[in-house]
Amino acid sequence: MSDVPPHRWLRRAEHLLAQDSSRLVLSGLILLSVIPSHTLESFYPFFFVVFALEFSLRTLVFSRNLRSTGWRWGEALMLFCDLLATLSFLMPVYRGTGLLRFLRLSRMVLLFGYWGNLARDVWFVLTRRERRYQFVFLFVAVAVLTVTSALVLYNLQPDGYDFDADGVHGRGDRHFPSLIFWSFRQVEDPGNLVGSLQDPLVVVISLGLTVCGLFLISFLIGIGTSSVADLMRLARNRPVRMSDHSVIVGLGAASEVLVSELQGIYAKNLKRARMAVLVPAHGESEFLQSPELRSVAYRVGNGSKVVHLRRVAAEQAKRAVFLTSTDRFAPDADAHVVSSVLALREINSGARIYAELRDERNLTAARLAGGSHTHVLASGRFLGYLMAQTIAFPGILAAYNELLTSESQEVYTYLFDRKERQKLQTRYGQQPGALEFRRLFRLARESGVLLLGVFASAAEPDTEVDNDSLVCCLNPLGSPAVLKPYEDRNGGVDARRLRGLIGLAARWEELAGCARALLAHKPIPEPAGVLPAAPAMCWGMQGEQLRKLTVLGINECLPVLLAELAYLYRGLEVNVVADKDSDVQTLQRRLRGLLDPESSYCLAPGTDLPMAEQDNTLRVGEPATVFRFLPSGHRDLSDVWSDLEAPALQADTFVFVSSEVEGVDPDAQLSLGVLRLADRYRRSKRDQPLRIVVEMQDGKKGELLERRLRGIFGEAAPPELLTVLPGEELKSRFVVQNLFVPGLNLVYEKLSAGFEQNFCRLLPSRPLSGPQRFGELVERFSQQGVLLLGFELKGPRIFLNPGKQAAERLFDGALLEAFYVLGDVHAFEGVAG
């Protein structure tokens, strides 16, 4: 590579010339320009313009490459001939002369350069050792058949047949070369079969040669078919011609969702999708051949190898996404991601890297491997948060499905650049209290945005800080302490510390409009007067509190799930059924690390929960949430029911997580376990409602399971009988959102955690009556330090941050099923304990 990077426009022009479509157009124009036709002479000015532009670009590329490749005389000579051929279109005196047309023929050499790679591939495929043997066999078979037939005819000398096809029966028909050529024509074309039964010997020989020829032609077609397949495989190893694109390395169970969602976000923001996917040899890549994804280029390779990364033009990529292994339980999944990050940094130092990891203990190592512009996405931790919320707030998964898709409202961020930060300091630095969060919240509402919080930093405005090092302050209305270190003397956000905005909006442009209004010093509305109190709310299973929980299985998200339950609940009894003692010990050790404030892996630093441990029991908090760890000793968790202790079977909620079992489909194992539990529950005739939460890789299998369970239980089935979390799909959507929203990883970590401002689905303590207006409800909730993000009507129908007009429309309060809010979960009614 050149020491001095090329200008962006020159690099793009070079890639444009390298596109197959550009080569086809130029090839066609070259062929037209050398055709001797008076009609085409009127197009010579057009040919000159096109070829002069192409010649200029190739000259610039040649000059740029001199530093790295040195002087190449062959290419320089071709450029000189190309110059003369291009200038020939401007010489009317000599136009059409043979000399100038001969100079134009020099451009034909470019055709070989344009398609040289394809020609080399064809030569390589046809001259491989096994292919040579096939061609030799074909040649020998044709030669033996032809010569043998000619010898038979020469020696038996049949009369009356015109072998040389000159219309005369004579001595020429007995010449051996004529007999050989006649025999060869019978082999290579069935249409040359004799049309008369006049001479039986000739008929038999012609028929035999034709039949053998058909077999040989079939053999030749087979060789051609396999050769084309080899050419396709070689094409999949050829580097794509892209720049400033997105590279995706590794495929998982929900990769189709990831790629499709990525295309959807590009389309929603009116941008062209430019993606290249590096598929592992054993990956599921059939979906990439669908018509909807025809614009996505893909190659086969190992992401930890530089030569394979070059196949997807990773050295020219704008961003790169590294996904965990297709086998999510592979012990080296995180190690492979970190190794791939190291390989990319070897050839691309400026691309933004998004590395998905399962284990939060590997986050620091991945950041060190990638250096600056490296964003680590702890998808295992995110899924653990989401499972805990699904348990605590039944039905909230539907809202997350809205947030994590490109079709509805999403969480967006706007980060101020250096000039914008200086402008904020100039305009608001001398106005203490001007950036009070409640006023910012009302300014955002005028732009159709629900402002969830802000990004802050202790660094000076001129200091650049990595996105992951910013402080995410969610809902300062409900937790004023989060902004204390970044406030001015009158309680507003210090203009020197404000780094960005976080909002819920339909498109990023809406949040950007809010930021522009703030920078333009648009008057911020004053807070409205005190409104009536917001409706009282409770949380739990339709108002009933969770007391006993049983978890079956173990995976990377389980420690985070259990730690979240400890932060959310007091007095909860949790029974964890694992496969073996070693799993229990590992799980206990990781859970202690996530809860211990002295640990670097603690989920809530500064939160001190007293812990007491005895045998396989861990008591956390006061009143204590009790975790009992029960090794099952079973290879298949669907067989544990007969051995479970009575406390584990008397749970309010059963949680199934995907476990690593060699040779067993995790989804099939979970479905079998759920059905056995349902059978045991049905035979026990218990009055206590049954609730099951299952994490599956394929959400469609979960839908089939849910329909079957409701068919079994009928009308007696509780509304939250079964909740299926499509884990891989949700993680894929989470990764895609992070590619386009800077700092979103921090936002969701705060949004989903149970120890700070939490995204909740809350039920009205009493049914509402009369007409309601979302805009007014937002104001009423904000007066009490709660952000109302949306609501759910019976149906169910979810409305997150309705548009400006919809927010002012009235709806029947009697139809309201639940609120979606951001607030301190422990401040609401119905907290366990």
C-alpha positions in Angstrom: 0.0 0.0 0.0 1.1 3.5 -0.6 2.5 5.5 2.3 0.3 8.4 1.3 -3.4 7.4 1.1 -5.1 8.3 -2.2 -7.7 11.0 -2.3 -11.2 9.7 -1.6 -12.5 10.7 -5.0 -9.6 9.1 -6.9 -10.2 5.8 -4.9 -13.8 5.9 -5.7 -13.1 6.6 -9.4 -10.7 3.6 -9.5 -13.3 1.4 -8.0 -15.9 2.7 -10.5 -13.6 1.7 -13.4 -13.1 -1.7 -11.9 -16.9 -2.5 -11.8 -18.0 -5.1 -14.2 -20.7 -2.8 -15.5 -18.1 -0.1 -16.3 -15.9 -2.7 -18.1 -18.8 -3.9 -20.2 -19.7 -0.4 -21.3 -16.0 0.5 -22.1 -15.6 -2.8 -23.9 -18.6 -2.1 -26.1 -17.4 1.4 -26.9 -13.9 0.2 -27.8 -15.4 -2.4 -30.3 -17.7 0.3 -31.8 -14.9 2.8 -32.1 -12.7 0.5 -34.3 -15.5 -0.5 -36.7 -14.9 1.0 -40.2 -18.3 2.8 -40.6 -19.0 6.3 -41.9 -22.1 6.4 -39.7 -20.0 6.0 -36.5 -17.8 8.9 -37.5 -20.3 11.4 -36.2 -19.9 9.8 -32.7 -16.1 10.4 -32.6 -16.4 13.4 -30.3 -18.4 11.3 -27.9 -15.7 8.5 -28.0 -13.0 11.1 -27.4 -14.7 12.5 -24.3 -15.3 9.0 -22.8 -11.9 7.6 -23.6 -10.1 10.8 -22.5 -11.8 10.7 -19.1 -10.9 7.0 -18.7 -7.3 7.6 -19.9 -6.9 10.5 -17.4 -8.2 8.4 -14.5 -5.9 5.5 -15.4 -2.9 7.9 -15.6 -3.7 9.3 -12.2 -3.9 5.8 -10.7 -0.6 4.9 -12.5 1.1 7.9 -11.0 -0.2 7.2 -7.5 1.1 3.6 -7.6 4.6 4.6 -8.7 5.7 4.9 -5.1 4.6 1.4 -4.1 5.1 -0.6 -7.4 7.9 1.3 -9.2 8.1 2.1 -12.9 6.3 -0.5 -15.0 7.4 -0.1 -18.6 4.7 -2.3 -20.1 1.9 -0.3 -18.5 3.6 3.0 -19.4 3.9 1.9 -23.1 0.2 1.0 -23.1 -0.7 4.4 -21.7 1.3 6.1 -24.5 -0.4 4.0 -27.2 -3.8 4.7 -25.5 -3.0 8.5 -25.7 -2.3 8.3 -29.4 -5.5 6.3 -30.0 -7.5 8.8 -28.0 -6.0 11.8 -29.8 -6.8 10.2 -33.2 -10.5 11.1 -32.7 -9.5 14.8 -32.9 -7.6 14.6 -36.2 -10.2 15.1 -39.0 -7.6 15.2 -41.7 -6.5 11.7 -41.0 -9.8 10.4 -39.8 -10.5 6.9 -41.0 -7.0 6.2 -42.2 -5.6 2.8 -41.7 -2.7 4.0 -39.5 -4.9 5.7 -37.0 -7.4 2.9 -37.0 -4.4 0.6 -36.3 -3.5 2.8 -33.3 -7.1 2.5 -32.1 -6.7 -1.2 -32.2 -4.1 -0.9 -29.4 -7.1 -0.2 -27.1 -8.3 -3.7 -27.8 -5.4 -4.9 -25.6 -7.3 -3.2 -22.8 -10.1 -5.8 -23.2 -7.7 -8.5 -22.1 -6.7 -6.4 -19.1 -10.4 -5.8 -18.3 -11.3 -9.5 -18.4 -7.9 -11.0 -17.6 -8.9 -12.3 -14.3 -11.7 -14.3 -15.8 -9.5 -15.6 -18.5 -6.9 -16.7 -15.9 -9.6 -18.5 -13.9 -10.8 -20.4 -17.0 -7.2 -21.4 -17.8 -6.6 -22.5 -14.2 -9.8 -24.6 -14.1 -9.3 -26.3 -17.4 -5.7 -27.1 -16.8 -6.0 -28.6 -13.3 -4.5 -32.1 -13.1 -7.8 -34.0 -12.7 -9.4 -31.9 -15.5 -6.4 -32.7 -17.8 -7.0 -36.4 -17.3 -10.7 -35.9 -18.3 -9.8 -34.0 -21.5 -7.0 -36.6 -22.4 -9.5 -39.4 -22.0 -12.0 -37.6 -24.2 -9.4 -36.9 -26.8 -8.1 -40.5 -26.8 -11.6 -41.9 -27.0 -12.5 -39.8 -30.0 -9.2 -40.6 -31.7 -9.6 -44.4 -31.1 -13.1 -44.4 -32.4 -12.3 -42.3 -35.4 -9.2 -44.2 -36.5 -10.6 -47.6 -35.8 -13.8 -46.9 -37.9 -11.7 -45.4 -40.7 -9.4 -48.5 -40.7 -12.4 -50.8 -41.0 -13.9 -48.8 -43.8 -10.5 -48.6 -45.6 -9.9 -52.3 -45.5 -13.5 -53.5 -46.3 -13.9 -50.8 -49.0 -17.7 -50.5 -49.2 -18.8 -49.2 -52.6 -21.4 -46.7 -53.5 -21.1 -44.2 -50.6 -19.8 -40.7 -50.9 -17.5 -40.4 -47.9 -15.8 -37.1 -49.0 -19.2 -35.4 -49.7 -18.1 -34.1 -53.1 -21.2 -35.5 -54.9 -19.1 -38.0 -57.0 -18.5 -41.7 -56.2 -14.9 -42.4 -57.0 -11.3 -42.9 -55.9 -11.5 -40.0 -53.4 -14.0 -41.8 -51.3 -11.4 -44.5 -50.5 -8.7 -42.1 -49.3 -7.8 -42.7 -45.7 -8.0 -38.9 -44.7 -11.5 -38.7 -46.1 -12.5 -41.8 -44.1 -11.1 -40.3 -40.9 -12.9 -37.0 -41.3 -16.2 -38.8 -42.1 -15.8 -40.9 -39.0 -15.0 -37.9 -36.8 -18.2 -36.1 -38.1 -20.3 -39.1 -37.1 -18.9 -38.8 -33.5 -19.2 -35.1 -33.0 -22.7 -34.5 -34.4 -25.7 -36.9 -34.3 -27.1 -35.0 -37.3 -24.5 -36.6 -39.6 -26.0 -40.1 -39.1 -26.4 -41.7 -42.5 -29.8 -41.2 -44.1 -29.9 -44.4 -46.2 -29.9 -48.1 -45.4 -28.1 -48.7 -48.7 -24.9 -50.2 -47.2 -25.4 -52.2 -43.9 -21.7 -51.8 -42.9 -21.8 -48.0 -43.2 -25.1 -47.9 -41.3 -23.7 -50.0 -38.4 -20.5 -48.0 -38.2 -22.3 -44.6 -38.4 -24.9 -45.7 -35.8 -22.2 -47.0 -33.4 -20.1 -43.8 -33.8 -23.2 -41.6 -33.2 -24.2 -43.5 -30.0 -20.6 -43.3 -28.7 -20.5 -39.7 -29.6 -23.7 -39.0 -27.6 -22.0 -40.5 -24.5 -18.8 -38.5 -25.1 -20.9 -35.3 -25.6 -22.6 -36.0 -22.3 -19.2 -36.5 -20.7 -18.1 -33.2 -22.2 -21.2 -31.4 -20.8 -20.4 -32.9 -17.4 -16.9 -31.5 -17.6 -18.2 -28.1 -18.6 -20.8 -28.1 -15.7 -18.2 -29.0 -13.1 -15.8 -26.4 -14.6 -18.5 -23.7 -14.3 -19.0 -24.7 -10.7 -15.3 -24.4 -10.1 -15.4 -20.9 -11.7 -18.2 -19.9 -9.4 -16.2 -21.0 -6.4 -13.2 -19.1 -7.6 -15.3 -16.0 -8.2 -16.4 -16.3 -4.5 -12.8 -16.0 -3.5 -12.1 -12.9 -5.7 -12.1 -9.6 -3.8 -15.2 -7.5 -4.1 -14.8 -4.1 -5.6 -16.2 -1.9 -2.9 -15.1 1.1 -0.8 -16.6 2.9 2.2 -19.0 -0.1 2.8 -20.0 -2.3 5.7 -18.3 -5.6 6.2 -20.0 -8.4 8.2 -17.8 -11.2 9.4 -19.4 -14.5 10.6 -23.0 -15.7 10.3 -25.3 -17.0 13.0 -28.7 -18.6 13.3 -30.4 -15.2 12.8 -28.1 -13.7 10.2 -30.9 -13.3 7.7 -32.7 -11.0 10.1 -29.5 -9.1 10.7 -28.8 -8.5 7.0 -32.4 -7.7 6.2 -32.7 -5.3 9.1 -29.5 -3.6 8.0 -31.0 -3.1 4.5 -34.2 -1.7 6.1 -32.3 0.9 8.1 -30.4 2.0 5.0 -33.7 2.4 3.1 -35.4 4.2 6.0 -32.7 6.8 6.1 -32.7 7.1 2.2 -29.2 5.6 1.8 -28.0 2.9 -0.5 -27.1 -0.4 1.2 -23.4 -1.3 0.6 -22.6 -4.5 2.3 -20.1 -7.4 2.0 -20.4 -10.5 4.1 -17.6 -13.0 4.8 -19.3 -16.3 5.3 -17.7 -19.2 7.2 -17.4 -22.3 5.1 -20.0 -24.1 7.3 -22.2 -21.1 7.6 -25.8 -20.8 6.5 -25.6 -18.5 3.5 -28.4 -19.7 1.2 -30.5 -16.7 2.2 -27.9 -14.3 0.6 -28.9 -15.7 -2.8 -32.5 -14.4 -2.4 -33.7 -11.7 -4.8 -34.2 -9.2 -2.0 -30.5 -9.4 -1.0 -29.0 -9.4 -4.5 -27.1 -6.2 -3.8 -25.2 -7.9 -0.9 -21.9 -9.3 -1.9 -20.6 -12.3 0.0 -17.4 -14.4 0.0 -16.3 -17.5 1.9 -13.5 -17.3 4.4 -12.1 -17.1 7.9 -12.4 -13.7 9.5 -9.2 -14.1 11.5 -7.1 -14.4 8.3 -6.0 -11.1 6.6 -6.0 -12.7 3.1 -9.7 -13.7 3.6 -10.7 -10.3 4.9 -9.3 -8.8 1.7 -11.9 -10.8 -0.2 -14.6 -8.5 1.1 -12.4 -5.4 0.6 -12.0 -5.0 4.4 -9.0 -2.7 3.8 -11.4 -0.2 2.2 -14.4 -0.7 4.6 -16.0 2.1 6.6 -17.2 -0.2 9.3 -16.8 -3.9 10.2 -19.1 -6.1 12.2 -17.7 -9.2 13.9 -20.3 -11.7 15.0 -19.9 -14.6 17.3 -19.6 -18.1 15.9 -22.5 -19.8 14.2 -22.2 -22.3 17.1 -23.1 -19.8 19.9 -21.8 -22.3 22.5 -18.3 -22.7 20.9 -15.7 -22.3 23.6 -13.5 -20.1 21.4 -16.3 -17.9 20.0 -15.1 -14.7 21.7 -11.4 -15.6 21.0 -12.2 -15.9 17.3 -13.9 -12.5 17.3 -10.9 -10.9 19.0 -8.5 -12.6 16.6 -10.6 -11.2 13.7 -10.4 -7.7 15.1 -6.6 -8.0 15.2 -6.5 -9.2 11.6 -8.7 -6.2 10.4 -6.5 -3.7 12.2 -3.5 -5.0 10.3 -5.0 -3.7 7.0 -7.5 -1.0 8.1 -6.7 1.4 10.9 -9.6 3.8 10.5 -12.7 1.6 10.2 -15.2 1.5 13.0 -15.3 -1.9 14.5 -18.3 -3.5 16.2 -17.4 -6.7 17.9 -20.2 -8.9 19.4 -19.0 -10.8 22.5 -20.8 -13.3 24.7 -18.7 -13.0 27.9 -18.4 -9.5 29.5 -15.0 -10.5 30.9 -13.6 -10.3 27.3 -14.8 -6.7 26.6 -11.5 -5.1 27.6 -9.4 -7.5 25.6 -11.5 -6.7 22.5 -11.1 -3.0 23.0 -7.3 -3.4 23.3 -7.2 -5.5 20.1 -9.1 -2.9 18.1 -7.8 0.3 19.6 -9.7 3.5 18.8 -13.0 3.4 17.0 -13.7 0.0 18.5 -17.2 -0.7 20.0 -17.7 -3.8 21.9 -21.3 -5.1 22.0 -22.0 -7.4 24.9 -25.0 -9.2 23.3 -25.0 -11.9 26.0 -25.4 -9.2 28.7 -28.1 -7.5 26.7 -30.1 -10.7 26.3 -29.7 -11.3 30.1 -31.2 -7.9 30.8 -34.0 -8.5 28.4 -34.9 -11.9 29.9 -35.0 -10.3 33.4 -37.3 -7.6 32.1 -39.6 -10.1 30.4 -39.9 -12.0 33.7 -40.6 -8.8 35.7 -42.8 -7.0 33.2 -44.9 -9.6 31.2 -45.6 -8.3 27.7 -42.7 -5.9 27.5 -41.1 -8.0 24.7 -43.6 -6.6 22.2 -42.4 -3.1 23.0 -38.8 -4.2 22.4 -39.8 -5.7 19.1 -41.0 -2.2 18.2 -37.8 -0.5 19.4 -35.4 -2.9 17.7 -36.9 -2.8 14.2 -36.6 -0.2 11.5 -40.3 0.0 10.9 -41.4 1.9 14.0 -39.9 4.2 16.7 -36.2 3.7 17.6 -33.9 5.1 20.2 -31.5 7.5 18.5 -28.6 9.6 19.7 -27.1 12.9 18.5 -23.5 13.6 19.4 -22.2 17.2 19.1 -19.0 17.6 17.2 -16.3 20.0 18.4 -17.7 23.1 16.6 -21.2 22.4 18.0 -19.8 22.0 21.5 -18.1 25.4 21.3 -21.3 27.0 20.0 -23.2 25.5 22.9 -20.6 26.9 25.3 -20.8 30.3 23.7 -24.6 30.6 23.7 -25.4 28.9 27.0 -22.3 29.0 29.0 -23.2 32.4 30.5 -26.8 31.4 31.2 -26.9 29.2 34.2 -29.9 26.9 34.2 -30.7 27.5 30.6 -30.1 23.8 29.8 -32.3 22.5 32.5 -33.4 19.0 31.4 -37.2 19.7 31.8 -36.9 22.5 29.3 -34.8 20.4 26.9 -37.5 17.8 27.2 -40.2 20.3 26.1 -38.1 21.6 23.3 -37.7 18.0 22.0 -41.5 17.4 22.2 -42.0 20.3 19.8 -39.8 18.3 17.3 -41.8 15.1 17.9 -39.1 13.5 20.0 -39.3 12.0 23.5 -36.0 13.1 25.1 -34.8 10.1 27.2 -31.6 11.7 28.5 -28.3 13.2 27.6 -24.6 12.3 27.1 -22.2 14.1 29.4 -18.4 14.1 29.9 -16.1 15.6 32.5 -13.6 16.4 29.7 -13.2 19.9 28.2 -15.2 20.8 25.1 -12.2 20.6 22.8 -11.2 17.1 24.1 -12.4 14.2 21.9 -13.8 11.3 24.0 -14.6 7.9 22.7 -18.3 7.2 22.5 -18.1 4.3 25.0 -16.4 6.6 27.5 -19.3 9.0 27.6 -21.6 9.1 30.6 -25.2 8.2 29.7 -27.7 10.1 31.9 -31.2 8.7 31.5 -34.3 10.5 32.8 -32.7 13.1 35.1 -36.3 14.0 36.0 -36.6 10.9 38.1 -33.0 10.6 39.1 -31.5 14.1 39.5 -28.3 12.6 41.0 -27.1 11.3 37.6 -26.6 14.9 36.4 -25.0 16.3 39.6 -21.4 16.1 38.4 -22.4 17.8 35.1 -24.7 20.7 36.3 -24.1 24.4 36.5 -24.8 26.4 39.6 -28.5 26.8 38.8 -29.2 23.1 38.2 -29.0 23.1 34.4 -26.7 20.9 32.3 -23.3 22.6 32.1 -22.8 23.6 28.5 -19.2 22.5 28.7 -20.1 19.0 29.7 -23.1 18.3 27.4 -22.0 15.9 24.6 -25.2 14.7 23.1 -28.9 14.0 23.2 -30.8 10.7 23.5 -34.3 10.5 22.2 -37.1 8.2 21.0 -38.1 9.2 17.4 -39.3 7.7 14.1 -36.2 8.9 12.3 -32.8 10.3 13.3 -33.6 13.5 11.4 -36.2 14.4 14.0 -33.6 14.2 16.8 -31.2 16.1 14.6 -33.8 18.8 14.2 -34.1 19.1 17.9 -30.3 19.5 18.2 -30.3 22.2 15.5 -33.0 24.1 17.3 -30.9 24.0 20.4 -27.8 25.2 18.6 -29.8 28.0 16.9 -30.8 29.2 20.4 -34.4 28.7 19.7 -36.5 29.8 22.7 -37.0 26.8 25.0 -40.6 26.7 26.3 -41.1 27.2 30.0 -42.4 24.2 31.9 -46.2 24.0 32.3 -47.9 24.4 35.6 -48.6 21.6 37.9 -51.0 19.1 36.3 -53.1 16.4 38.0 -51.1 13.4 39.3 -50.3 10.6 36.9 -52.4 7.4 37.3 -51.1 5.0 39.9 -49.4 1.9 38.5 -48.2 -1.5 39.6 -45.9 -4.1 38.1 -45.8 -7.9 38.1 -47.9 -10.7 36.7 -51.2 -8.8 36.2 -50.7 -7.2 39.7 -49.6 -10.5 41.4 -46.0 -10.5 42.6 -43.4 -13.1 41.7 -42.3 -15.2 44.7 -40.8 -18.4 43.3 -38.8 -18.9 40.1 -37.2 -21.9 38.6 -34.5 -21.7 35.9 -33.5 -24.7 33.8 -30.3 -24.7 31.7 -27.2 -22.6 31.7 -25.6 -20.3 29.1 -23.7 -17.0 28.8 -26.6 -14.7 29.6 -27.8 -16.6 32.7 -25.4 -14.8 35.2 -26.6 -11.4 34.1 -30.2 -12.6 34.3 -29.8 -13.8 37.9 -28.0 -10.6 38.9 -30.8 -8.5 37.4 -33.3 -10.5 39.4 -31.3 -9.7 42.6 -31.4 -6.0 41.8 -35.1 -6.0 40.8 -36.6 -8.1 43.6 -36.4 -8.6 47.3 -37.4 -11.8 49.0 -37.5 -13.8 45.8 -36.7 -17.6 45.8 -34.8 -18.7 42.7 -34.0 -22.4 41.9 -31.4 -22.8 39.2 -31.2 -26.3 37.7 -27.9 -26.8 35.8 -26.4 -29.9 34.1 -23.5 -30.7 36.4 -21.6 -29.5 39.5 -18.9 -27.7 37.5 -21.6 -25.6 35.8 -23.0 -24.7 39.2 -19.6 -23.6 40.5 -18.8 -21.5 37.5 -22.3 -19.9 37.6 -21.9 -19.0 41.3 -18.5 -17.5 40.8 -19.7 -15.3 37.9 -22.9 -14.2 39.8 -20.8 -13.1 42.8 -18.6 -11.1 40.5 -21.6 -9.3 38.9 -23.0 -8.4 42.4 -19.8 -7.6 44.3 -19.1 -3.8 44.2 -15.4 -4.5 44.5 -15.4 -6.6 41.3 -14.5 -5.0 37.9 -17.4 -6.9 36.4 -20.0 -5.6 38.8 -23.2 -4.6 36.9 -24.0 -1.8 39.4 -20.8 -0.3 40.9 -21.6 1.4 44.1 -24.6 -0.7 44.9 -23.8 -2.8 48.0 -26.0 -5.9 48.4 -25.1 -8.0 51.4 -24.3 -11.6 50.3 -24.2 -14.8 52.3 -23.2 -18.1 50.8 -23.6 -21.7 52.1 -23.2 -24.8 50.1 -25.1 -24.3 46.9 -27.2 -21.4 48.2 -26.5 -17.7 47.8 -28.5 -15.1 49.7 -28.4 -11.5 48.3 -29.9 -8.3 49.8 -32.2 -7.7 52.7 -34.8 -9.2 52.7 -32.8 -11.8 51.0 -33.3 -13.1 47.5 -32.3 -16.7 47.7 -30.5 -18.5 44.8 -30.5 -22.3 45.1 -28.3 -24.1 42.6 -29.4 -27.7 41.8 -27.2 -29.9 39.6 -29.5 -32.2 37.7 -26.9 -34.7 36.4 -29.0 -35.2 33.2 -27.8 -34.8 29.7 -31.2 -33.7 28.5 -33.0 -31.1 30.8 -36.3 -32.4 29.5 -35.7 -35.5 31.8 -35.3 -33.6 35.1 -39.0 -33.5 36.1 -39.1 -36.7 38.0 -36.0 -35.8 40.1 -36.7 -32.1 40.9 -37.3 -31.3 44.5 -40.7 -30.0 45.5 -39.7 -26.3 46.0 -38.4 -26.2 42.4 -41.7 -27.5 41.1 -43.9 -25.1 43.1 -42.6 -22.0 41.2 -44.7 -19.2 39.8 -42.6 -18.9 36.7 -40.4 -21.4 34.8 -37.5 -20.0 32.7 -35.8 -22.2 30.1 -32.5 -21.1 28.6 -30.7 -22.7 25.7 -27.9 -25.0 27.0 -25.0 -26.6 25.2 -25.7 -30.3 24.6 -23.5 -31.9 22.0 -25.5 -33.4 19.1 -28.9 -32.0 20.3 -30.9 -29.2 18.8 -31.4 -26.7 21.7 -34.8 -25.6 20.4 -36.0 -29.1 20.1 -34.7 -29.9 23.6 -36.5 -26.8 25.0 -39.8 -27.6 23.3 -39.7 -31.1 24.7 -39.0 -29.8 28.2 -41.9 -27.2 28.0 -44.4 -29.9 26.8 -43.4 -32.2 29.7 -43.8 -29.4 32.2 -47.2 -28.6 30.7 -48.2 -32.2 31.0 -47.1 -32.4 34.7 -48.9 -29.1 35.5 -52.1 -30.3 33.8 -52.1 -33.6 35.7 -51.4 -31.8 39.0 -54.6 -29.7 38.6 -53.0 -26.7 40.4 -54.9 -23.5 40.8 -51.7 -21.4 40.6 -51.2 -19.8 37.2 -48.4 -21.3 35.1 -46.0 -18.9 33.3 -43.2 -20.1 31.1 -40.4 -17.9 29.6 -38.3 -19.7 27.0 -35.2 -18.4 25.1 -35.1 -20.1 21.7 -32.9 -19.5 18.7 -35.8 -19.7 16.2 -38.8 -17.6 17.1 -41.1 -19.4 14.6 -40.6 -22.6 16.5 -41.7 -20.8 19.6 -44.9 -19.6 17.9 -45.8 -23.2 17.0 -45.2 -24.3 20.6 -47.3 -21.4 22.0 -50.3 -22.3 19.8 -50.1 -25.9 20.8 -50.0 -25.0 24.5 -53.0 -22.8 24.2 -54.7 -25.7 22.4 -53.9 -28.0 25.3 -55.1 -25.6 28.1 -57.9 -24.0 26.2 -59.7 -21.1 27.8 -58.0 -21.8 31.1 -54.7 -20.7 29.7 -53.4 -17.5 31.4 -52.6 -14.6 29.1 -48.9 -14.9 29.7 -48.8 -18.7 29.5 -45.7 -18.8 27.3 -43.3 -16.0 26.3 -40.7 -16.9 23.7 -37.6 -14.8 23.3 -36.0 -15.4 19.9 -32.5 -14.8 21.4 -30.4 -14.8 18.2 -32.9 -12.6 16.4 -33.0 -10.0 19.2 -29.2 -9.9 19.4 -28.9 -9.5 15.7 -31.3 -6.5 15.8 -29.4 -5.1 18.7 -26.1 -5.3 16.7 -27.7 -3.6 13.7 -29.1 -0.7 15.7 -25.6 -0.1 17.2 -24.1 0.3 13.7 -26.1 3.4 13.0 -26.7 4.9 16.5 -23.4 6.0 18.3 -23.4 5.1 22.0 -26.6 3.0 21.8 -24.8 0.2 23.6 -24.6 2.4 26.7 -28.2 3.6 26.3 -29.6 0.1 26.3 -27.4 -1.0 29.1 -28.9 1.8 31.2 -32.4 1.4 29.8 -32.6 -2.3 30.5 -30.8 -2.5 33.9 -32.9 -2.9 37.0 -30.7 -0.9 39.2 -31.2 2.5 37.6 -33.9 4.2 35.4 -35.7 1.2 33.9 -37.9 0.7 30.9 -41.0 -0.8 32.3 -44.4 -2.1 31.3 -46.7 -1.0 34.1 -50.4 -1.7 34.7 -52.9 0.9 35.9 -53.8 0.2 39.5 -57.3 1.3 38.7 -59.0 1.3 35.2 -59.0 4.8 33.6 -62.2 6.3 32.5 -63.0 9.0 30.0 -61.1 10.4 27.1 -57.3 10.6 27.4 -54.7 12.4 25.4 -51.1 11.1 25.1 -49.5 14.5 25.1 -51.2 15.5 28.3 -50.3 12.1 29.9 -46.7 12.8 29.0 -46.7 16.0 30.9 -48.5 14.5 33.9 -46.0 11.7 34.2 -43.0 14.0 33.7 -44.2 16.2 36.6 -43.6 13.1 38.8 -40.2 12.2 37.4 -41.4 9.5 35.0 -41.1 9.5 31.2 -44.1 8.1 29.4 -42.8 6.4 26.2 -46.1 4.9 25.0 -49.1 2.9 25.9 -50.9 -0.3 25.0 -54.6 -0.6 24.1 -56.6 -3.8 24.3 -56.1 -5.8 21.1 -53.2 -5.5 21.9 -52.0 -2.4 20.0 -48.8 -0.7 21.1 -48.2 3.0 20.5 -44.7 4.2 21.3 -44.3 8.0 21.0 -47.2 8.7 18.6 -46.6 11.4 16.1 -47.5 15.1 16.8 -51.0 14.8 15.5 -51.7 11.4 17.0 -50.3 12.5 20.4 -53.1 15.1 20.6 -55.9 12.8 19.6 -58.3 11.4 22.3 -58.6 7.7 23.1 -60.8 5.8 25.4 -59.1 5.3 28.8 -61.2 2.2 29.4 -59.3 0.5 26.5 -55.9 1.2 28.1 -54.1 -2.0 29.0 -50.6 -0.8 30.1 -48.2 2.1 30.2 -44.6 1.9 28.9 -42.5 4.2 31.0 -38.9 5.0 31.9 -38.4 5.5 35.6 -37.2 4.1 38.9 -38.9 0.7 39.1 -38.6 0.6 42.9 -40.6 3.8 43.2 -43.7 2.2 41.8 -46.4 0.2 43.7 -46.2 -3.5 44.0 -42.5 -4.0 44.4 -41.8 -7.5 45.8 -41.0 -7.4 49.5 
